[in-house]
């Protein structure tokens, strides 16, 4: 599965980088995250609950930040598994200054297996896009409102 997307933070390049490296903000915004704990330099263990269609389960895995070039880019490497399947992937995250804001470009690639992969590529792709959108919108809200969450209902209501 491949996914390319761009998100906007209304913050400077330096502030956006700082936010993307803030594990408390990441844990807060990562949908289904129950725990994100350090496991070495730029390496973390994660526990989360994932639900896609009728398939839900708990997953454990690792997240590593590699090839960091502050404040311009890094590679996010993810591996996880649970009773419902596994995921292994990476994303190249590039930050680009755009006036007073920052564009966050994400180019991700993942291999998914098990029950979770059998639900169909199209559904999996849509859920992954929605989850990433929710995550980055929540992070963007942390700039002005630390501790806030992204509520998709706000978008539907035009807020």
C-alpha positions as CSV (number, residue, x, y, z in Angstrom):
1,X,0.0,0.0,0.0
2,X,1.3,3.5,-0.9
3,X,0.1,6.8,0.4
4,X,1.1,10.3,-0.4
5,X,-0.4,13.3,1.3
6,X,0.3,16.9,2.3
7,X,-0.8,18.5,5.5
8,X,-0.6,22.2,6.7
9,X,0.6,23.5,10.0
10,X,0.0,27.2,10.8
11,X,3.4,27.4,12.4
12,X,7.0,28.0,11.5
13,X,9.2,25.3,10.2
14,X,11.0,25.1,13.6
15,X,7.8,24.9,15.6
16,X,6.3,22.3,13.2
17,X,9.5,20.1,13.6
18,X,9.3,20.5,17.4
19,X,5.7,19.3,17.4
20,X,6.4,16.3,15.1
21,X,9.2,15.3,17.6
22,X,6.9,15.7,20.7
23,X,6.1,12.2,21.8
24,X,3.4,13.4,24.2
25,X,1.6,15.2,21.4
26,X,2.0,12.3,19.1
27,X,0.6,9.8,21.7
28,X,-2.3,12.2,22.3
29,X,-3.2,12.5,18.6
30,X,-2.5,8.9,17.4
31,X,-5.9,7.3,17.1
32,X,-6.2,4.2,19.3
33,X,-2.9,4.8,21.0
34,X,-2.8,3.4,24.5
35,X,0.9,3.8,25.2
36,X,4.0,5.2,23.5
37,X,7.1,4.6,25.5
38,X,10.8,5.2,24.7
39,X,12.8,2.1,23.8
40,X,16.2,3.7,22.9
41,X,17.4,6.7,20.9
42,X,14.6,7.8,18.6
43,X,12.9,4.4,19.0
44,X,9.6,3.8,20.7
45,X,7.3,0.9,21.6
46,X,3.6,1.4,20.9
47,X,0.4,-0.2,21.9
48,X,-2.8,0.7,20.1
49,X,-6.3,-0.5,19.2
50,X,-7.2,-0.5,15.6
51,X,-10.7,-1.0,14.1
52,X,-11.3,-1.3,10.4
53,X,-14.8,-2.3,9.4
54,X,-15.8,-5.4,11.5
55,X,-12.2,-6.2,12.4
56,X,-10.8,-4.7,15.5
57,X,-7.8,-5.7,17.6
58,X,-4.9,-4.7,19.8
59,X,-1.5,-4.2,18.2
60,X,2.0,-3.9,19.6
61,X,4.9,-2.6,17.7
62,X,7.9,-0.3,17.3
63,X,8.3,3.2,15.8
64,X,11.7,4.5,14.9
65,X,12.8,7.9,13.7
66,X,15.6,7.6,11.2
67,X,17.6,9.8,8.9
68,X,16.7,12.9,10.8
69,X,17.7,16.2,9.1
70,X,16.2,18.9,11.4
71,X,14.1,20.7,10.6
72,X,13.6,19.4,7.1
73,X,12.9,15.7,7.0
74,X,13.0,12.3,8.7
75,X,12.0,8.7,8.0
76,X,9.4,7.0,10.2
77,X,9.8,3.2,10.3
78,X,6.9,1.2,11.8
79,X,6.4,-2.5,12.6
80,X,3.5,-3.9,14.4
81,X,1.5,-7.0,14.9
82,X,-1.6,-8.4,16.7
83,X,-4.1,-11.3,16.4
84,X,-5.7,-9.5,13.4
85,X,-2.5,-9.2,11.3
86,X,0.6,-7.2,10.9
87,X,1.9,-4.0,9.3
88,X,5.5,-3.1,8.3
89,X,6.3,0.2,6.6
90,X,8.0,3.5,6.4
91,X,7.2,7.1,5.6
92,X,9.5,9.9,4.4
93,X,8.3,13.1,6.1
94,X,9.4,16.3,4.6
95,X,8.7,19.8,6.0
96,X,8.6,22.8,3.6
97,X,8.3,26.4,4.7
98,X,5.4,28.2,3.1
99,X,5.3,31.8,4.4
100,X,4.1,31.7,8.0
101,X,3.0,28.1,7.7
102,X,4.6,24.7,7.1
103,X,3.7,22.0,4.5
104,X,4.2,18.5,5.8
105,X,4.7,16.1,2.9
106,X,4.3,12.4,3.7
107,X,5.3,9.6,1.3
108,X,4.4,6.3,2.9
109,X,4.6,2.7,1.9
110,X,3.4,-0.3,4.0
111,X,2.9,-4.0,3.8
112,X,-0.2,-5.3,5.6
113,X,-1.0,-8.9,6.2
114,X,-3.5,-11.2,8.0
115,X,-7.2,-10.6,8.5
116,X,-6.8,-6.9,8.4
117,X,-5.4,-7.1,4.8
118,X,-8.2,-9.3,3.7
119,X,-10.9,-6.6,4.1
120,X,-9.8,-5.2,0.8
121,X,-7.3,-2.7,-0.4
122,X,-9.8,0.0,-1.2
123,X,-11.3,0.0,2.3
124,X,-7.9,-0.2,3.9
125,X,-6.6,2.7,1.9
126,X,-9.6,4.9,2.8
127,X,-9.3,4.1,6.5
128,X,-5.6,4.8,6.5
129,X,-6.1,8.2,4.7
130,X,-8.8,9.1,7.2
131,X,-6.6,8.1,10.2
132,X,-3.6,10.1,8.9
133,X,-5.8,13.1,8.3
134,X,-7.2,12.9,11.9
135,X,-3.7,12.5,13.3
136,X,-2.2,15.5,11.5
137,X,-5.2,17.7,12.1
138,X,-5.0,16.9,15.8
139,X,-1.3,17.8,15.8
140,X,-2.0,21.0,14.0
141,X,-4.5,22.0,16.7
142,X,-1.7,21.5,19.3
143,X,0.0,24.6,18.0
144,X,-2.5,26.9,19.6
145,X,-4.5,24.5,21.9
146,X,-2.2,21.9,23.5
147,X,-4.2,18.9,24.6
148,X,-7.0,19.4,22.1
149,X,-8.2,16.7,19.8
150,X,-9.5,16.7,16.2
151,X,-13.2,16.1,16.0
152,X,-14.3,15.2,12.5
153,X,-17.8,16.6,13.4
154,X,-16.3,20.1,13.4
155,X,-15.4,19.7,9.8
156,X,-18.9,18.5,8.8
157,X,-20.4,21.5,10.7
158,X,-18.1,23.9,9.0
159,X,-16.2,25.0,12.1
